[in-house]
Amino acid sequence: MDGTDEFGGSPAGGDSIEINGVNLIPLSDLTPQSSSVSGNTAQGTFTGTVFGVNFSIGVQYILLGGSSGSGSSSIDEIITLKDLGAPPIPPNPPLDFIPVVDTFDANLNATPNNDTLTLSPSDAPTTAVQTDPTGVKLTYTGFPSGLALISNGISGTGVGPSTGNEAFQADWYISLYPGDSTTISNTISLSGQGSTAVGVPLPNSAAIALATLTGLGTVAIIRRKRAKV
């Protein structure tokens, strides 16, 4: 944002999409089908087969940045899941995506260890607000089944405020019958990147600056175990 990588610093942040359900192991069998960057939109589609059931996962990012120097930007994230079925053997059981996990690890102003993160509401969080001492602010809104705070790499049950190397993960529990599909939509807004703030500059690559599937943060489809507290 305005020349600063909001995932930058060391350790670097990123955005990852995970599917941890036992029905979708191994995820290494996923096959990239297509990816593209057009204007302010980056997208990719992956396919795989589990127990004879075909499925696809589409990921799209739409950059809705403010004008240069405004210190504000936002990204719409759209995840589309489809059960492609396995004809001609009806009836096919539903395919369980349990859970789909979207982990967002921002290092606001490219400094990873001094952000404060708060989830709300306290009973069933659907919103995350992360701030940096320089005044940079990230706001996440979506409709996940659950939202969890990750503090210094450890996922917990609290809602904050928590300060350190902060991140958060949104979970969805989805079952789809053959031919069905569903869409997950999230919005990540950033503001307050002042022109005098000292950050880590973005690489001189238009594709990276535009948030391709391997650019503005790391967008991957992986399986990962995370410690629980």
C-alpha positions in Angstrom: 0.0 0.0 0.0 1.6 3.3 -1.2 4.9 1.4 -1.7 4.9 -0.6 1.6 4.4 -4.3 1.7 1.9 -4.9 4.5 2.9 -8.6 4.6 6.6 -7.6 4.8 9.3 -7.8 7.4 10.8 -10.9 9.1 9.2 -13.3 9.5 7.1 -12.3 6.5 3.3 -12.6 6.6 0.9 -13.9 4.0 -2.5 -15.2 3.2 -3.1 -19.0 3.0 -6.1 -21.1 2.2 -6.1 -24.6 3.8 -8.4 -27.6 3.8 -7.7 -29.8 6.8 -10.5 -32.4 6.4 -9.5 -36.0 6.3 -11.5 -36.4 3.1 -9.1 -34.1 1.2 -5.8 -35.7 1.9 -3.3 -35.6 0.2 -3.8 -32.0 -1.1 -0.6 -32.4 -3.1 -2.7 -34.0 -5.8 -4.4 -30.7 -6.6 -3.8 -29.6 -10.2 -3.5 -25.9 -11.2 -6.0 -25.4 -14.0 -5.6 -21.7 -14.8 -4.4 -18.4 -13.3 -4.6 -14.9 -14.6 -4.0 -11.2 -13.7 -6.2 -8.7 -15.5 -6.3 -5.1 -14.4 -6.9 -5.2 -10.7 -8.0 -8.8 -10.5 -5.9 -12.0 -9.9 -7.5 -15.4 -9.9 -6.6 -19.1 -10.1 -8.5 -22.4 -10.2 -7.3 -25.8 -8.9 -8.9 -29.3 -9.3 -8.5 -32.6 -7.5 -10.2 -36.0 -6.9 -10.9 -37.5 -3.5 -12.3 -41.0 -3.2 -13.5 -40.7 -6.8 -15.2 -37.4 -6.2 -14.0 -34.5 -8.4 -13.9 -31.0 -7.0 -12.5 -27.6 -7.9 -11.4 -24.6 -5.8 -11.3 -21.1 -7.3 -9.5 -18.2 -5.7 -10.0 -14.6 -6.8 -8.6 -11.4 -5.5 -9.9 -8.0 -6.5 -7.8 -5.0 -5.6 -9.9 -1.9 -4.8 -7.1 0.5 -3.9 -7.5 4.2 -3.1 -5.7 6.8 -5.1 -1.9 7.0 -4.9 -0.8 8.5 -1.6 -4.2 8.1 0.0 -2.9 5.6 2.6 -5.9 3.3 2.0 -6.6 0.2 0.0 -8.9 -2.9 0.1 -9.0 -6.4 -1.3 -12.1 -8.5 -2.0 -11.3 -12.2 -1.6 -13.7 -14.7 -3.3 -13.3 -18.5 -2.8 -15.5 -20.8 -4.9 -15.9 -24.5 -4.1 -17.6 -26.9 -6.5 -18.4 -30.6 -6.1 -18.0 -31.8 -9.7 -19.3 -35.3 -8.9 -18.3 -38.7 -10.2 -20.9 -39.9 -12.8 -22.2 -42.4 -13.6 -22.4 -43.9 -10.1 -25.4 -42.3 -8.4 -26.2 -41.4 -5.8 -23.0 -39.8 -4.7 -22.5 -38.7 -1.1 -21.8 -35.0 -0.3 -18.2 -33.9 -0.3 -17.2 -32.4 3.0 -14.8 -29.4 3.1 -14.2 -29.6 6.9 -12.9 -27.1 7.5 -11.9 -24.5 4.9 -9.4 -22.3 6.7 -8.3 -18.9 5.5 -5.3 -17.6 7.5 -4.4 -13.9 7.2 -1.0 -12.8 8.6 -0.5 -9.1 8.0 2.6 -7.3 9.2 1.3 -3.8 9.1 3.8 -1.2 8.0 6.1 -4.2 7.3 6.9 -4.6 11.1 5.7 -8.0 12.3 6.0 -7.9 16.1 4.1 -4.8 17.3 0.5 -5.1 15.9 -2.5 -5.3 18.1 -5.4 -7.5 17.0 -9.0 -7.6 18.3 -11.9 -9.9 17.2 -15.5 -9.0 17.6 -18.2 -9.6 18.6 -16.9 -11.5 21.6 -19.5 -14.3 21.4 -19.2 -15.2 17.7 -16.5 -13.1 16.0 -16.9 -12.3 12.3 -14.7 -9.1 12.3 -11.0 -8.6 12.9 -9.3 -5.3 13.5 -5.5 -5.1 13.5 -3.5 -1.9 14.2 0.1 -0.8 14.1 1.6 1.9 16.4 2.2 4.1 13.3 -1.6 4.2 12.8 -2.0 1.7 10.0 -5.2 -0.3 10.4 -6.6 -3.5 8.8 -10.3 -4.5 9.0 -11.5 -7.9 8.0 -15.2 -8.6 7.5 -16.8 -11.9 6.4 -19.2 -14.6 7.5 -17.1 -17.5 8.7 -18.3 -20.3 10.9 -15.6 -19.3 13.3 -12.8 -16.8 13.7 -9.7 -17.4 15.8 -6.8 -15.2 16.9 -3.3 -16.5 16.3 -0.7 -14.8 18.6 3.0 -15.4 17.8 2.1 -18.6 15.9 -0.2 -20.1 18.5 -3.9 -20.3 17.9 -6.1 -19.6 20.9 -9.7 -19.1 22.0 -9.5 -15.4 23.0 -10.6 -12.4 21.1 -7.9 -10.0 22.2 -6.8 -7.3 22.2 -3.5 -9.1 21.7 -0.2 -7.5 20.7 2.8 -9.2 19.0 3.2 -11.1 15.8 -0.5 -11.4 15.3 -2.7 -13.2 12.7 -6.2 -14.7 12.5 -7.9 -17.6 10.8 -11.5 -17.9 9.5 -13.1 -21.3 9.3 -16.0 -22.6 7.2 -17.7 -26.0 7.4 -19.1 -26.9 4.0 -20.7 -30.0 2.5 -21.6 -30.1 -1.2 -23.6 -32.6 -3.2 -22.6 -33.4 -6.8 -23.2 -30.4 -9.0 -23.5 -28.0 -6.0 -21.2 -25.0 -5.4 -20.7 -22.3 -2.8 -18.9 -19.0 -2.6 -17.0 -17.5 0.3 -16.6 -13.7 0.3 -14.3 -11.7 2.5 -13.2 -8.0 2.5 -9.9 -6.8 3.8 -9.5 -3.0 4.2 -6.4 -1.1 5.0 -5.9 2.6 6.0 -3.5 5.0 7.6 -0.3 4.3 5.7 1.2 7.8 6.1 3.8 9.1 3.6 6.3 9.5 6.5 6.0 5.9 7.8 9.1 3.8 7.4 8.3 0.4 5.9 9.7 -2.2 3.6 9.2 -1.2 -0.1 7.5 -3.6 -2.5 9.6 -5.3 -5.1 9.6 -3.6 -8.5 7.2 -6.1 -10.1 3.8 -5.1 -11.3 2.5 -8.7 -10.9 3.7 -8.9 -7.3 2.4 -5.4 -6.4 -1.0 -6.4 -7.9 -1.4 -9.4 -5.6 -1.2 -12.3 -7.9 -1.7 -15.7 -6.4 2.0 -15.7 -5.4 2.5 -12.0 -5.0 0.9 -9.8 -2.4 1.4 -12.3 0.3 1.6 -16.0 -0.3 -1.7 -17.6 -1.5 -1.5 -21.3 -1.4 -3.7 -24.4 -0.9 -2.0 -26.4 1.8 -2.5 -28.7 4.7 -1.0 -27.6 7.9 -1.3 -28.4 11.6 -1.2 -25.5 14.1 -0.6 -25.7 17.8 -3.6 -25.2 20.0 -3.8 -23.5 23.4 
